[in-house]
Amino acid sequence: MPLSPAPALPVILDGDPGHDDAINFLLALISPEFQVLGLTTVFGNVGLDRTTHNALIVRELSGADVPIFAGADRPLVRGRISAEAVHGDSGMDGPDLPTPTRGAEAGHAAQFIIDTVRARPGQVTLVPTGPLTNLALAFRLAPDIVPLIRQVVWMGGSTDTGNWTPAAEFNALADPHAAQIVFTSGVPLTMFGLNVTHQAIAHPARVAAFRALGTRVGEFAAVLLEFFAGHHCERYGWDGGALHDPMTVAWLLRPDLFTSRPMHVSVDLTAGPSAGRTVADVWNVTGQPRNAEVVTGVDADGFFALLVERLGRYA
């Protein structure tokens, strides 16, 4: 007898779109391996009003019928930072952005996470690709949900250098206290830091592959990536942008494209020059229990081939 297909994995995508968040959302929403239960938004690349608006645009572009819940508009403790210098004033500068015809749902993202996890114990995977504030709020408001979460797959942090300060990656620095709550919660956690995301650059030939799809989504992705390349050219001298956030969903689809190792990771909560740094004990010199699976390598060609194939499924 033929084997039955595996049931779709229930996921909640939490992000701050954002060029790379937008592509991550599109990747998940077109992939039958997932049951996307909802999209939740958080402050980050731009303010919460803009990240939520951008999520509405991506949902409309995808044609998916999933709820969207807005969440935290500020960090737990520190002042807010934002990344208009990278993503533009809209948060998704580059393409012409349509006006969404449907709004977000009533209610807070953290409460949606709590209610959904309680209704599906042991099933739900959370995929945050921005500051971890919504997750931290949910964990503090309802600590009973932590052991009920299947896993958390986060894009943020780094095992080495930062991109917002010499020590800190943007998502971690945007709310380090929230990140520390998640890292110390005991939840099964996989981390995609700059150490791996900087291995997957959207060179012009890779961008051209999206445009060659000849579809609205393919052109949308190509224009997003062309705008996104500008900051990376100025900062790093690269000919394309690092496609950070889609690695999370790609790993859930094709873990064979990645290498990883368990590490103990903590977050620097001081006010000094290392504030927001994810301190990854790469060599286990402290002997502390490993609390995260940290992704260290990616088959970049395979990763981009997966993105193009999946986004090519949109009509």
C-alpha positions in Angstrom: 0.0 0.0 0.0 1.3 3.5 -0.8 2.3 5.6 2.2 -0.1 8.4 3.2 1.3 11.9 2.9 2.5 13.4 6.2 -0.1 15.7 7.7 0.6 19.4 7.2 2.6 21.0 10.0 0.6 23.7 11.9 2.7 26.9 12.0 2.3 30.5 13.1 4.6 33.0 11.3 5.5 36.0 13.4 7.4 38.8 11.7 8.1 42.4 10.9 7.9 42.6 7.1 10.4 43.6 5.7 11.6 42.4 2.4 12.9 39.0 3.5 9.9 38.4 5.8 7.6 38.9 2.8 9.4 36.2 0.9 9.3 33.9 3.9 5.5 34.4 4.2 5.0 33.7 0.5 7.1 30.6 0.8 5.1 29.2 3.7 1.7 30.1 2.3 2.3 28.3 -1.0 3.8 25.1 0.6 1.3 22.3 1.2 3.6 20.9 3.9 2.3 23.7 6.2 -1.1 24.6 7.7 -0.5 28.3 8.3 -2.8 29.0 11.3 -2.1 32.7 11.2 0.4 35.6 10.6 1.3 37.8 13.6 3.2 41.0 13.4 5.6 42.9 15.6 7.5 46.2 15.5 10.9 45.9 14.0 12.1 46.9 10.6 9.5 49.6 10.8 6.7 50.5 13.2 3.9 48.0 13.9 1.4 49.9 11.7 3.6 49.4 8.7 4.6 45.8 9.4 1.0 44.9 9.8 0.0 46.7 6.6 2.8 44.9 4.8 1.6 41.5 6.1 -1.9 42.4 4.7 -0.3 43.1 1.4 1.5 39.8 1.3 -1.6 37.9 2.2 -3.5 39.6 -0.6 -0.8 38.8 -3.1 -0.7 35.2 -2.0 -4.5 34.7 -2.2 -4.3 32.9 1.1 -7.2 33.0 3.6 -5.3 33.2 6.9 -5.9 35.6 9.9 -3.4 38.3 10.7 -3.0 39.6 14.3 -1.0 42.7 15.2 1.2 42.4 18.3 3.8 44.4 20.3 4.6 47.9 19.1 7.6 48.3 21.3 10.2 46.3 23.2 9.7 45.1 26.8 12.3 47.4 28.4 14.6 49.3 26.0 13.7 52.0 23.5 12.6 51.0 20.0 15.0 50.9 17.0 14.0 50.5 13.4 15.6 49.8 10.0 14.2 52.2 7.4 17.7 52.6 6.2 17.6 49.0 5.1 13.9 48.5 4.1 12.8 52.0 3.2 10.0 54.1 4.8 7.3 51.5 4.0 9.3 48.6 5.2 8.9 47.0 1.7 10.2 49.7 -0.6 10.8 48.8 -4.2 7.6 47.3 -5.8 4.4 49.2 -6.1 2.4 48.1 -3.1 -1.4 47.6 -3.5 -3.9 48.7 -0.9 -5.2 45.6 1.0 -8.9 44.9 0.8 -9.0 43.1 4.2 -7.8 44.2 7.6 -6.2 42.5 10.6 -8.3 40.7 13.2 -9.3 42.1 16.5 -7.1 40.9 19.4 -3.4 40.8 20.2 -0.9 38.5 18.6 0.3 37.2 21.9 -3.2 36.1 22.9 -3.7 34.5 19.5 -0.5 32.5 20.1 -1.6 31.5 23.6 -5.1 30.4 22.4 -3.8 28.5 19.4 -1.1 26.6 21.3 -3.5 25.6 24.0 -6.0 24.3 21.4 -3.3 22.2 19.7 -1.0 21.0 22.4 2.3 19.6 21.1 1.5 20.5 17.5 2.3 24.2 16.8 5.6 25.4 15.4 6.3 29.1 15.9 8.4 30.8 13.2 9.5 34.3 14.4 11.6 36.4 12.0 11.7 39.6 13.9 12.1 40.7 17.6 10.8 38.0 19.9 8.5 40.3 21.9 5.2 38.6 20.9 6.6 35.2 22.0 8.0 36.6 25.2 4.7 38.2 26.1 2.9 35.0 25.4 5.4 33.0 27.6 5.0 35.4 30.5 1.2 35.7 30.3 0.7 32.0 29.9 3.8 30.0 31.0 1.7 26.8 30.7 2.0 27.0 26.9 5.8 26.7 26.8 5.9 22.8 27.1 3.0 22.6 24.6 4.9 24.2 21.8 6.4 21.8 19.2 9.3 24.1 18.4 10.4 27.7 17.8 12.4 28.4 14.6 13.9 32.0 14.9 15.9 34.1 12.5 18.0 36.3 14.7 21.3 36.6 16.5 24.7 35.5 15.4 27.5 33.3 16.6 30.0 36.0 15.6 29.6 39.6 14.6 26.5 41.8 14.4 24.9 43.9 11.7 23.4 46.7 13.8 26.3 47.1 16.2 29.7 45.3 16.0 28.3 42.8 18.5 24.5 42.6 17.9 22.2 41.5 15.2 19.1 43.6 14.6 16.4 41.3 15.8 18.2 40.4 19.0 19.1 44.0 19.8 15.6 45.2 19.0 14.4 43.4 22.2 17.2 41.6 24.0 15.1 41.0 27.1 12.4 39.2 25.0 15.1 37.1 23.4 16.5 36.1 26.7 13.0 35.1 28.0 12.7 32.7 25.0 16.2 31.3 25.2 15.8 30.5 28.9 12.2 29.2 28.6 13.2 25.6 27.8 11.2 25.6 24.5 12.9 23.6 21.7 14.6 26.3 19.7 16.5 26.5 16.4 18.4 29.7 15.6 19.3 31.1 12.2 21.9 33.8 12.8 23.9 36.0 10.5 26.7 33.4 10.6 24.5 31.3 8.3 22.2 33.8 6.6 25.2 35.8 5.2 26.1 32.6 3.3 23.0 33.0 1.0 23.3 36.2 -1.1 20.7 37.1 -3.7 23.2 37.7 -6.5 21.8 39.2 -9.8 21.6 35.8 -11.4 19.5 34.5 -8.5 17.2 37.5 -8.7 16.8 37.0 -12.4 15.5 33.5 -11.7 12.5 34.9 -9.8 11.8 37.4 -12.6 12.0 34.6 -15.2 9.0 33.0 -13.6 7.0 35.5 -15.5 4.4 35.9 -12.7 3.2 38.7 -10.4 4.8 37.0 -7.4 8.0 36.4 -9.2 8.3 40.0 -10.3 7.4 41.2 -6.8 10.2 39.0 -5.3 12.7 40.2 -7.9 11.9 43.9 -7.2 12.0 43.4 -3.5 15.5 41.8 -3.7 16.8 44.5 -6.1 15.9 47.2 -3.6 17.2 45.1 -0.7 20.6 44.7 -2.4 21.3 48.4 -2.1 22.0 48.4 1.6 24.1 45.3 1.4 26.2 46.8 -1.5 26.8 49.9 0.6 27.5 48.1 3.9 29.4 45.0 2.7 30.3 45.5 -0.9 28.1 42.6 -2.0 26.1 42.4 -5.2 23.0 41.3 -3.5 21.2 41.1 -0.2 21.4 38.3 2.3 18.1 36.4 2.3 17.8 35.9 6.1 14.2 35.1 7.0 13.2 32.5 4.4 15.9 30.1 5.8 13.5 29.3 8.7 10.7 27.9 6.5 13.2 26.4 4.1 14.7 24.5 6.9 11.4 23.1 7.9 10.9 22.0 4.3 14.4 20.8 3.5 16.6 20.3 6.5 19.0 18.4 4.3 20.1 21.8 2.9 21.5 22.9 6.3 24.0 21.9 8.9 23.7 22.8 12.6 25.0 22.0 16.1 23.6 22.4 19.6 25.0 25.3 21.7 24.3 27.2 24.8 23.1 30.7 23.8 22.5 33.7 26.1 21.7 37.3 25.4 23.7 40.2 26.7 21.4 42.5 28.6 24.0 45.0 29.7 24.0 48.6 28.5 27.5 48.4 27.1 28.9 47.9 23.6 27.9 44.2 23.6 24.2 44.9 24.4 22.0 42.5 22.5 24.7 40.1 21.5 23.7 36.5 21.3 26.6 34.8 23.2 26.9 31.4 21.6 29.1 28.9 23.3 30.3 27.4 20.1 32.9 25.1 21.7 31.0 24.4 24.9 33.7 26.0 27.0 31.3 26.8 29.8 29.8 23.3 30.0 26.3 24.9 30.3 23.4 22.9 28.9 22.8 23.5 25.3 19.5 25.4 24.8 19.4 25.9 21.1 20.2 24.2 17.8 22.2 26.8 15.9 22.4 26.5 12.2 25.9 26.9 10.9 25.8 26.1 7.1 23.6 26.2 4.1 23.6 24.8 0.5 22.9 28.3 -0.9 22.3 27.1 -4.5 19.8 24.5 -3.2 18.1 27.1 -1.0 17.5 29.5 -3.8 16.4 26.7 -6.1 13.8 25.8 -3.5 12.6 29.4 -3.2 12.2 29.8 -7.0 10.4 26.4 -7.4 7.9 27.2 -4.6 7.3 30.8 -5.6 6.8 29.5 -9.1 3.7 27.7 -7.9 1.8 31.0 -7.7 -0.2 31.6 -10.8 
